[in-house]
Amino acid sequence: MKISDGFDARRLRPKGQSNWRMRFGAVLSALFATAGVLLAMAGIASLIGHPAALGELNASPAGAVVTIVVGLFLLYIGVWLWRRSRLRRRRAGELNMSPHLMKKHD
C-alpha cells in the first residue's frame, strides 16, 4: 500500500488534553466512596450497640438506619463516578478513525 505524501500519523491520535478534570473526578469519587463506607460503618455500629460514633445523629435506631442508607448511597455514587471517570480516561487514548475504515465484523 502506497503512503501518500500528505499522510501524517499524528492526526490519528487526539491532541493530548490535560486530564486534570478526570483526576479531580477520580479523587472526588474516592472521597465519596470513603465517606460512604465510614457512614455505613458508623450506622452499623450504632445498630449493634455503640451509638457514640456520630453523637446525637444516630442515637436512635431510625437515625442509624438513615445513616446506613446515606452511607450506602454515597458509596454507590462514589463507585459509579470512579468507573465513569476511569472509562473516560481510557477512551481518551483511542484512535480518531472514521467508522468505515474499521474492520467489518459479521
C-alpha positions as CSV (number, residue, x, y, z in Angstrom):
1,M,0.0,0.0,0.0
2,K,1.4,3.3,-1.0
3,I,1.6,6.1,1.6
4,S,0.8,9.5,0.2
5,D,3.0,12.4,0.9
6,G,0.3,14.3,2.8
7,F,-0.2,11.4,5.4
8,D,0.5,12.3,9.0
9,A,0.1,9.6,11.6
10,R,-0.1,12.1,14.4
11,R,-3.5,13.2,13.1
12,L,-5.0,9.8,14.1
13,R,-4.5,10.4,17.8
14,P,-6.3,13.3,19.5
15,K,-4.3,16.1,20.9
16,G,-3.2,15.5,24.4
17,Q,-5.6,17.4,26.6
18,S,-4.8,17.8,30.2
19,N,-6.7,15.2,32.2
20,W,-6.9,17.2,35.4
21,R,-10.7,17.0,35.3
22,M,-10.6,13.3,35.2
23,R,-8.1,13.1,38.0
24,F,-10.2,15.5,40.1
25,G,-13.3,13.4,39.4
26,A,-11.4,10.3,40.5
27,V,-10.3,11.9,43.7
28,L,-13.8,13.2,44.4
29,S,-15.3,9.8,43.7
30,A,-12.8,8.2,46.0
31,L,-13.7,10.7,48.8
32,F,-17.4,9.9,48.2
33,A,-16.8,6.2,48.4
34,T,-14.7,6.5,51.6
35,A,-17.3,8.8,53.3
36,G,-20.0,6.3,52.3
37,V,-18.1,3.3,53.8
38,L,-17.4,5.3,57.0
39,L,-21.0,6.4,57.4
40,A,-22.3,2.9,56.8
41,M,-19.9,1.5,59.4
42,A,-21.0,4.2,61.9
43,G,-24.6,3.3,61.3
44,I,-24.0,-0.4,61.7
45,A,-22.0,0.2,64.9
46,S,-24.9,2.2,66.2
47,L,-27.3,-0.6,65.5
48,I,-25.1,-3.1,67.2
49,G,-24.9,-1.0,70.3
50,H,-22.2,1.6,70.2
51,P,-24.1,4.8,69.4
52,A,-21.3,7.2,70.2
53,A,-19.9,7.1,66.6
54,L,-21.7,10.2,65.4
55,G,-23.1,11.6,68.7
56,E,-26.8,12.5,68.6
57,L,-27.2,11.9,64.9
58,N,-27.6,8.2,65.1
59,A,-28.5,7.7,68.8
60,S,-31.9,6.1,67.8
61,P,-32.4,3.0,65.6
62,A,-34.2,5.1,63.0
63,G,-31.3,7.6,62.8
64,A,-28.9,4.7,62.5
65,V,-30.8,3.3,59.5
66,V,-30.9,6.7,57.9
67,T,-27.1,6.9,58.4
68,I,-26.6,3.5,56.8
69,V,-28.8,4.4,53.8
70,V,-27.0,7.7,53.2
71,G,-23.6,5.9,53.6
72,L,-24.6,3.2,51.0
73,F,-25.9,5.9,48.7
74,L,-22.6,7.8,48.9
75,L,-20.7,4.5,48.3
76,Y,-22.8,3.8,45.2
77,I,-22.3,7.3,43.8
78,G,-18.6,7.1,44.5
79,V,-18.1,3.8,42.7
80,W,-20.3,5.0,39.8
81,L,-18.3,8.2,39.4
82,W,-15.0,6.3,39.7
83,R,-15.9,3.8,37.0
84,R,-17.2,6.6,34.7
85,S,-14.0,8.7,35.1
86,R,-11.8,5.7,34.6
87,L,-13.7,4.8,31.4
88,R,-13.4,8.3,30.0
89,R,-9.6,8.3,30.8
90,R,-9.2,5.1,28.8
91,R,-11.3,6.3,25.9
92,A,-9.2,9.4,25.5
93,G,-6.3,7.4,24.0
94,E,-8.3,5.8,21.2
95,L,-7.6,6.5,17.6
96,N,-9.8,9.0,15.7
97,M,-10.6,6.9,12.7
98,S,-13.7,7.0,10.5
99,P,-16.1,4.1,11.2
100,H,-15.9,3.0,7.5
101,L,-12.2,2.4,7.9
102,M,-12.6,-0.1,10.7
103,K,-12.8,-3.8,10.2
104,K,-16.2,-5.2,9.4
105,H,-17.2,-8.0,11.9
106,D,-20.1,-10.2,10.8
